């Protein structure tokens, strides 16, 4: 019964983690590999992952490289065994930092750069046109400025979270709730 419960819990976690992948902008297999390594106490090799996830060697290998590049998993070698084994980063806070930094690099920074370029384009064309066009330009610029301010604030919040670490964030949350007086 215990083994069955363990397998069901692992399968559910792997499936749900894989379902979240599209929201992160990564492949389902990449997320499932990460989940399988995270939820397992022993290092797994490519063959183990192929069997557990019913995926091809090429798909597993390609996604393992991505996870290694992100720093979410690490290679482990067993003495006398030529296979490479892998383990997931077990520190939740470290995992959060890695994923958030990568998402910021891949998603937030490009949109912030785009907003800055758009606002520069609008600033160059403030003269001319009718009142309706100038009003539309002003609305567009104001909304882009609001979005830029939001991203700047969220980036600052992320930097504070990195600076204070897991314990500091927990303390901030307790104080905001009124629990940590």
MODELLER restraints for C-alpha pairs under 7 A, 6 or more apart:
rsr = mdl.restraints
at = mdl.atoms
rsr.add(forms.Gaussian(group=physical.xy_distance, feature=features.Distance(at['CA:10:A'], at['CA:39:A']), mean=6.45, stdev=0.5))
rsr.add(forms.Gaussian(group=physical.xy_distance, feature=features.Distance(at['CA:13:A'], at['CA:35:A']), mean=6.97, stdev=0.5))
rsr.add(forms.Gaussian(group=physical.xy_distance, feature=features.Distance(at['CA:14:A'], at['CA:32:A']), mean=5.26, stdev=0.5))
rsr.add(forms.Gaussian(group=physical.xy_distance, feature=features.Distance(at['CA:14:A'], at['CA:35:A']), mean=5.09, stdev=0.5))
rsr.add(forms.Gaussian(group=physical.xy_distance, feature=features.Distance(at['CA:14:A'], at['CA:36:A']), mean=5.96, stdev=0.5))
rsr.add(forms.Gaussian(group=physical.xy_distance, feature=features.Distance(at['CA:15:A'], at['CA:32:A']), mean=6.81, stdev=0.5))
rsr.add(forms.Gaussian(group=physical.xy_distance, feature=features.Distance(at['CA:17:A'], at['CA:31:A']), mean=5.98, stdev=0.5))
rsr.add(forms.Gaussian(group=physical.xy_distance, feature=features.Distance(at['CA:17:A'], at['CA:32:A']), mean=6.22, stdev=0.5))
rsr.add(forms.Gaussian(group=physical.xy_distance, feature=features.Distance(at['CA:17:A'], at['CA:35:A']), mean=6.27, stdev=0.5))
rsr.add(forms.Gaussian(group=physical.xy_distance, feature=features.Distance(at['CA:18:A'], at['CA:28:A']), mean=4.69, stdev=0.5))
rsr.add(forms.Gaussian(group=physical.xy_distance, feature=features.Distance(at['CA:18:A'], at['CA:29:A']), mean=6.68, stdev=0.5))
rsr.add(forms.Gaussian(group=physical.xy_distance, feature=features.Distance(at['CA:18:A'], at['CA:31:A']), mean=4.84, stdev=0.5))
rsr.add(forms.Gaussian(group=physical.xy_distance, feature=features.Distance(at['CA:18:A'], at['CA:32:A']), mean=4.79, stdev=0.5))
rsr.add(forms.Gaussian(group=physical.xy_distance, feature=features.Distance(at['CA:19:A'], at['CA:28:A']), mean=6.53, stdev=0.5))
rsr.add(forms.Gaussian(group=physical.xy_distance, feature=features.Distance(at['CA:21:A'], at['CA:27:A']), mean=5.88, stdev=0.5))
rsr.add(forms.Gaussian(group=physical.xy_distance, feature=features.Distance(at['CA:21:A'], at['CA:28:A']), mean=5.23, stdev=0.5))
rsr.add(forms.Gaussian(group=physical.xy_distance, feature=features.Distance(at['CA:21:A'], at['CA:31:A']), mean=5.72, stdev=0.5))
rsr.add(forms.Gaussian(group=physical.xy_distance, feature=features.Distance(at['CA:22:A'], at['CA:28:A']), mean=6.91, stdev=0.5))
rsr.add(forms.Gaussian(group=physical.xy_distance, feature=features.Distance(at['CA:30:A'], at['CA:63:A']), mean=5.06, stdev=0.5))
rsr.add(forms.Gaussian(group=physical.xy_distance, feature=features.Distance(at['CA:33:A'], at['CA:49:A']), mean=6.93, stdev=0.5))
rsr.add(forms.Gaussian(group=physical.xy_distance, feature=features.Distance(at['CA:34:A'], at['CA:88:A']), mean=6.53, stdev=0.5))
rsr.add(forms.Gaussian(group=physical.xy_distance, feature=features.Distance(at['CA:37:A'], at['CA:44:A']), mean=6.84, stdev=0.5))
rsr.add(forms.Gaussian(group=physical.xy_distance, feature=features.Distance(at['CA:37:A'], at['CA:87:A']), mean=5.52, stdev=0.5))
rsr.add(forms.Gaussian(group=physical.xy_distance, feature=features.Distance(at['CA:37:A'], at['CA:88:A']), mean=5.22, stdev=0.5))
rsr.add(forms.Gaussian(group=physical.xy_distance, feature=features.Distance(at['CA:38:A'], at['CA:88:A']), mean=4.95, stdev=0.5))
rsr.add(forms.Gaussian(group=physical.xy_distance, feature=features.Distance(at['CA:38:A'], at['CA:90:A']), mean=6.61, stdev=0.5))
rsr.add(forms.Gaussian(group=physical.xy_distance, feature=features.Distance(at['CA:43:A'], at['CA:85:A']), mean=5.53, stdev=0.5))
rsr.add(forms.Gaussian(group=physical.xy_distance, feature=features.Distance(at['CA:43:A'], at['CA:86:A']), mean=5.14, stdev=0.5))
rsr.add(forms.Gaussian(group=physical.xy_distance, feature=features.Distance(at['CA:43:A'], at['CA:87:A']), mean=5.01, stdev=0.5))
rsr.add(forms.Gaussian(group=physical.xy_distance, feature=features.Distance(at['CA:44:A'], at['CA:85:A']), mean=5.06, stdev=0.5))
rsr.add(forms.Gaussian(group=physical.xy_distance, feature=features.Distance(at['CA:44:A'], at['CA:86:A']), mean=5.35, stdev=0.5))
rsr.add(forms.Gaussian(group=physical.xy_distance, feature=features.Distance(at['CA:44:A'], at['CA:87:A']), mean=6.85, stdev=0.5))
rsr.add(forms.Gaussian(group=physical.xy_distance, feature=features.Distance(at['CA:45:A'], at['CA:83:A']), mean=6.71, stdev=0.5))
rsr.add(forms.Gaussian(group=physical.xy_distance, feature=features.Distance(at['CA:45:A'], at['CA:84:A']), mean=5.82, stdev=0.5))
rsr.add(forms.Gaussian(group=physical.xy_distance, feature=features.Distance(at['CA:45:A'], at['CA:85:A']), mean=4.27, stdev=0.5))
rsr.add(forms.Gaussian(group=physical.xy_distance, feature=features.Distance(at['CA:45:A'], at['CA:86:A']), mean=6.16, stdev=0.5))
rsr.add(forms.Gaussian(group=physical.xy_distance, feature=features.Distance(at['CA:46:A'], at['CA:60:A']), mean=6.71, stdev=0.5))
rsr.add(forms.Gaussian(group=physical.xy_distance, feature=features.Distance(at['CA:50:A'], at['CA:56:A']), mean=6.14, stdev=0.5))
rsr.add(forms.Gaussian(group=physical.xy_distance, feature=features.Distance(at['CA:50:A'], at['CA:57:A']), mean=6.36, stdev=0.5))
rsr.add(forms.Gaussian(group=physical.xy_distance, feature=features.Distance(at['CA:50:A'], at['CA:60:A']), mean=6.69, stdev=0.5))
rsr.add(forms.Gaussian(group=physical.xy_distance, feature=features.Distance(at['CA:67:A'], at['CA:73:A']), mean=5.79, stdev=0.5))
rsr.add(forms.Gaussian(group=physical.xy_distance, feature=features.Distance(at['CA:68:A'], at['CA:74:A']), mean=6.20, stdev=0.5))
rsr.add(forms.Gaussian(group=physical.xy_distance, feature=features.Distance(at['CA:70:A'], at['CA:98:A']), mean=6.97, stdev=0.5))
rsr.add(forms.Gaussian(group=physical.xy_distance, feature=features.Distance(at['CA:72:A'], at['CA:88:A']), mean=5.91, stdev=0.5))
rsr.add(forms.Gaussian(group=physical.xy_distance, feature=features.Distance(at['CA:72:A'], at['CA:89:A']), mean=5.40, stdev=0.5))
rsr.add(forms.Gaussian(group=physical.xy_distance, feature=features.Distance(at['CA:72:A'], at['CA:95:A']), mean=6.44, stdev=0.5))
rsr.add(forms.Gaussian(group=physical.xy_distance, feature=features.Distance(at['CA:73:A'], at['CA:86:A']), mean=6.53, stdev=0.5))
rsr.add(forms.Gaussian(group=physical.xy_distance, feature=features.Distance(at['CA:73:A'], at['CA:87:A']), mean=5.49, stdev=0.5))
rsr.add(forms.Gaussian(group=physical.xy_distance, feature=features.Distance(at['CA:73:A'], at['CA:88:A']), mean=4.15, stdev=0.5))
rsr.add(forms.Gaussian(group=physical.xy_distance, feature=features.Distance(at['CA:73:A'], at['CA:89:A']), mean=5.47, stdev=0.5))
rsr.add(forms.Gaussian(group=physical.xy_distance, feature=features.Distance(at['CA:74:A'], at['CA:86:A']), mean=5.57, stdev=0.5))
rsr.add(forms.Gaussian(group=physical.xy_distance, feature=features.Distance(at['CA:74:A'], at['CA:87:A']), mean=5.47, stdev=0.5))
rsr.add(forms.Gaussian(group=physical.xy_distance, feature=features.Distance(at['CA:74:A'], at['CA:88:A']), mean=6.33, stdev=0.5))
rsr.add(forms.Gaussian(group=physical.xy_distance, feature=features.Distance(at['CA:75:A'], at['CA:84:A']), mean=6.60, stdev=0.5))
rsr.add(forms.Gaussian(group=physical.xy_distance, feature=features.Distance(at['CA:75:A'], at['CA:85:A']), mean=5.74, stdev=0.5))
rsr.add(forms.Gaussian(group=physical.xy_distance, feature=features.Distance(at['CA:75:A'], at['CA:86:A']), mean=4.64, stdev=0.5))
rsr.add(forms.Gaussian(group=physical.xy_distance, feature=features.Distance(at['CA:75:A'], at['CA:87:A']), mean=6.62, stdev=0.5))
rsr.add(forms.Gaussian(group=physical.xy_distance, feature=features.Distance(at['CA:76:A'], at['CA:84:A']), mean=6.43, stdev=0.5))
rsr.add(forms.Gaussian(group=physical.xy_distance, feature=features.Distance(at['CA:76:A'], at['CA:85:A']), mean=4.98, stdev=0.5))
rsr.add(forms.Gaussian(group=physical.xy_distance, feature=features.Distance(at['CA:76:A'], at['CA:86:A']), mean=5.50, stdev=0.5))
rsr.add(forms.Gaussian(group=physical.xy_distance, feature=features.Distance(at['CA:77:A'], at['CA:84:A']), mean=5.78, stdev=0.5))
rsr.add(forms.Gaussian(group=physical.xy_distance, feature=features.Distance(at['CA:77:A'], at['CA:85:A']), mean=6.00, stdev=0.5))
rsr.add(forms.Gaussian(group=physical.xy_distance, feature=features.Distance(at['CA:89:A'], at['CA:95:A']), mean=6.35, stdev=0.5))
rsr.add(forms.Gaussian(group=physical.xy_distance, feature=features.Distance(at['CA:93:A'], at['CA:166:A']), mean=6.17, stdev=0.5))
rsr.add(forms.Gaussian(group=physical.xy_distance, feature=features.Distance(at['CA:112:A'], at['CA:148:A']), mean=6.58, stdev=0.5))
rsr.add(forms.Gaussian(group=physical.xy_distance, feature=features.Distance(at['CA:115:A'], at['CA:144:A']), mean=6.34, stdev=0.5))
rsr.add(forms.Gaussian(group=physical.xy_distance, feature=features.Distance(at['CA:115:A'], at['CA:148:A']), mean=6.80, stdev=0.5))
rsr.add(forms.Gaussian(group=physical.xy_distance, feature=features.Distance(at['CA:119:A'], at['CA:141:A']), mean=6.10, stdev=0.5))
rsr.add(forms.Gaussian(group=physical.xy_distance, feature=features.Distance(at['CA:122:A'], at['CA:137:A']), mean=6.89, stdev=0.5))
rsr.add(forms.Gaussian(group=physical.xy_distance, feature=features.Distance(at['CA:122:A'], at['CA:141:A']), mean=6.87, stdev=0.5))
rsr.add(forms.Gaussian(group=physical.xy_distance, feature=features.Distance(at['CA:161:A'], at['CA:169:A']), mean=6.17, stdev=0.5))
rsr.add(forms.Gaussian(group=physical.xy_distance, feature=features.Distance(at['CA:174:A'], at['CA:180:A']), mean=5.04, stdev=0.5))
rsr.add(forms.Gaussian(group=physical.xy_distance, feature=features.Distance(at['CA:175:A'], at['CA:181:A']), mean=6.69, stdev=0.5))
